[in-house]
């Protein structure tokens, strides 16, 4: 047992209610882009995801963590599907904990709900920047829930799309997307799934356990950002379609085990060597898209380092401007 005295230090607390004023979309984009580049360069490491079913509330709870230059920590949280109906709370709940990489001492506690929404949206926008055709004009949205509005807004504010088309299993939710399009003065049309052939870039953000997007729904040259599959069994795209695409991901290990690629890998249609970290494109060690007809697919499983990088940016801002609550421990 180590009996050495521990010097008192300060813990920064940044509650959920402050995140909107501290985290800009540009800052989230930059943090996610930088951490993808660091991962591909071997300068950052994600830890294995722990995710378990709760014995009550049909909930999933888990931990995502990792280490990068200047950043060490984890995000604890999950999905409580009855929160909205029972309690008026969003279904995704999480908190990020940061530690000093040099000492292991706790450094900060940060509200993780809006942070998660913005970093997830930033990831798909990063993929559009680096993999979609520069002349892409029509954005397709599959899914119209809470996270879909963040995805759509980020994509429209970081790329010059001229129109949005959308589909959702429950069409009554499509006004969520139409409202964002109206705020940004972009035309919006509801379509059936075959109508997605009009899209130049497609974001899928559903909780589906069966393929929704089929090969016949996608035109040559399209970029697809698959953002909903982050658990074993989930699925948004038919496996044969991944075999026809050039596949990129945030992390290969997650992509093949709990991401969209898990099904194509299990069917023998895709191997680990067929999947490239998007950070390699950002770093310039992979060319990314090589033709206008190439179909590119980003498997965004959501890695813990995204949360940590964005949380670190938030803490730095909050401490600098004096809005963080500092607690001596």
N, C-alpha and C positions, 0 to 999 in steps of 0.2 A: 504493500500500500504506500502510495506517494504522500508523505506528510508535509511536503514543502508548502509554504504559505502561498496563497493565490492573490495576486494584486487585484485590487478593485478596478473595474473598468465599466464602460457605459454600453448599454444595449439600446439600439435605435428601434423605436416602434413606429410603424407607418400603417395606420388602420385603413380598412377598406374604403371608408368615406373620403379619404384624401387622394386616392390613386388617380381619379379623373383629372385633378388639377396638377398632378405631378408628372404624368406620363403622356407625352404626345405620341401621335401615330408615327411621326418621323423617328422619334427616339426608339420606339419599339421595333421599327423596321431595321434601324441601324444595329441595335443590339442583337437581333436575331441573325441578321446577315453576317455580322462579325463572328458570332459563336459558331455558325455553320462552317465558316472559313477555318476557324481554329480547330474544329473537330476533324475536318478533312486533312489538315496539316499535322495532325497528331499532337496538337498542343492542348487538347481538352479531352476529357473522358467522362462519358455518362456511366452511371452505376446501373445495375440491373433493376428493373422495375419490380416493385412489390405491389400486387393488387389482389385483394381478397373480397369475397362476398360477405356482407354483413348478415348477422342472423335475424335482423329486423329491418323493416322499411324497404326491402328489396334493394338495398343500397350496395354500392361498390366503394371500397375505401383502399387507399394505397399510398405509396411513396415513390417519388422520382427524385433522384439526386445526381450529383456529379461534381467535377472539379475542373477549373480552367484557370488561366493566369489571373490571380487576384480574386478568384471566386471559389467558394466551397459552400455547399448547402444542400437542402432538399425542399421539396414541396410535398406537404401532406394534405390529402383531400380526396374527393371522389364525387360520386353521383348519387343523389338521393331523389329518385323519380317522383316521389309524392310531395316534395317540398312546396312546389308552386300551388298545388290544389289544396293542401292541408294548412299551409302556414304562410302563403304569400311570399315565399323565399325562392330564389332561383335554385334550380336542381343541382347545379355544379357548385360545390363549396370547397375552398382550399386556402391554405396559408403557407407562405414561404419563409423558411428559416435560413439565415446566412451565418457562416462561421468564419473566423479568421483562418486562412489557409496555413499561416505560419505557426499558430498556437493551438488551434482547435476550439478556442473560446467562442461562445455565441456572440454574434455581432449585431444581428437585426432580426426583427419579425415583421413581415409585410403581408397585408391583405392580398389574397391571391385570386379573387374572383374576376374582377375586371382585368387584372394583369393577364390572366390565362386567356381571356377572350381576345385581348389585343395582341398578345404574342402569337396566338394561333392564326389570327387574321394576317399578321405580319409575315408568317411563314409562307402562306399561299401567295401573298403579294411578292415576296422575294422570288418564289418559283416563277411567277409570271414575268417578272423583270428579266430573269436570266434564261428562261426557256421558251416563252411564248414568242410568236412572230412579232417583230416590231410594228407591223401594220395591223395587228389584231384589233378589231373594232367592235365585235359583239361578244359580250360576256354572258355565259350561261350559268344559271344557278340551279342546282338540284338540292333542295332543302330550303325551308323558310322559317326555321325556328330561331331561337335567341341568338345562337352563334352565327347563323347565316347572315344576319344583318351586319355584324362586325366584318365578316368576310367580304361581303359585297361593298361596303363602304371603303374598306382599305384598298380593295382592287380598283375601285373607281377613282380614288384619290391618288393612286400611284401609277396608273396607266391611263392612256387616253382612249378609253372605250366610249363608243358613241351610242350604244344601245344595250339593254339588258333583257334577256329572256329567262323565264323561271318556271320550274315545275316543283310541285310538292305532293306527296301522297295524300295529304289533306289540303285541298285547294283553298279552303277557307282561310289558310294561313298566309297565302300569297300577298295579301295587302301589306304584310310586314316588309316585303321586299319593294313593293310599289311605293311605299312611303319614303324609303331611303332614296329610290330613284327620283322621286318627285323633289325631294329636298336638294338633290344635286343636279336637278334639271336635265335628267337623262330619260329618254323614252323607255318604258317597260311593257313587255308583252308576256302574258301567260301562255305556255305552250304545252303540248303533250310531249312525251319523251322522244318520239321520232323527230319532233321539231327542233331538237338540240343540234341537228346537223347544221343549223344556221350559225352556231356559236364558233368563235375562233379560240376562245379559252373557256373552260368549264370548271367550276368549283363544285365538288360534291361534299355536302356537309349534313349527313343524316346519321341516324343510329341504326341503320338497316343491318339485318343478318342474312340478307339474300340480295343478289346482284340486281341493281336498278338500271345502271347505265350499260347498254349493250353496244357491241361493235357497230351495229347498223345506225346507232344514234350519233355517231361521231364522224366528222369529215376529215379528210387528209389535211395535215398541217395544224391540227388542233392541239392545244396544250390542256391537259387535265390536271387539276390539283385535287387529289383525294384526301380530304381532311377529316372524315368522320370515323374511319376505322382505326381504333386504338386499343382493341381488346381481342383476344382470341375468339374467333367465331363471327365477328362483325364482317360485313362485306358490302361494298357499294358497286363494284364493277365486275363484269364476268371475267374469269381467269384467262380465257383465250385472248381477251383484248390486251392484257398486259404483255402477252407473248408477242404481240404485233407492235408494241410500243417501245420507245426508248425510255427505260424506267430510272428515275432518280428518287432519292429519299433523304430524310434527315439523318437517319442511322440505319445501316444495313441490318444489324442484329434485330432491331425492333421491327423493321419492315418485313422481314421474313418470318417472324414469329407471331406478331400481333397486329401488323399493319395490313394494308390492302394486298401486298404481295404474298401473304401467308398462303392463300388458296392456290395461286399459280405455282408456288414452290411445292406445295403438298401434292399437286397434280403432276409434277415433273415438267411443267411448261417453262419454268424459270429457275435459274440458279443464282446463288449469291453473287457470282461473278458477272451476272447480267444487270446488276443494280449498282448505281453510282451515287455516292454522296453528293448532294448539290453543292456542298462546300468546295468540291474539286472544280466545279464550273466557276464559282465565285473567285477562286484562287488562280484560275487560268490554266490549271493542269488537265482539264477536260474541256473539249470544245463546246459541249452542250448541244444545242440544236445544230444540225449540219445541212438541213435542206428545208425548203418551204413546205414540202409535202410530209415531212416527218411528223409522226405523232409522238409527243413527249408526255410523260406522266410523272407527277411528283407524288410520292407516297409520304404524306405528312403525318407521322404517328404521334408527334408531340414528345420531345425529349426534355428531360429535366433541366438541361443546361439552358434551354430557351428561357424557362422561368427564372433561373438564377441570374442570367445576364440582364434580363429586364428588371428584376427586383433590385439588383445591384445599382443599376442606373437610377432607379427611383430613390433608393436610400441616399446615394450621393447627392441628388438634388434636394431631398428633404433636409438632410443635415446641413448642406450649404446655405439654404434659405431659412433655416431655423424652424421649420414646421414639423420636424420629427420630434416625437417624445423621447427624451433621453433618460434612461433609468440606470442608476448605479447598481451594479451587481457584484 
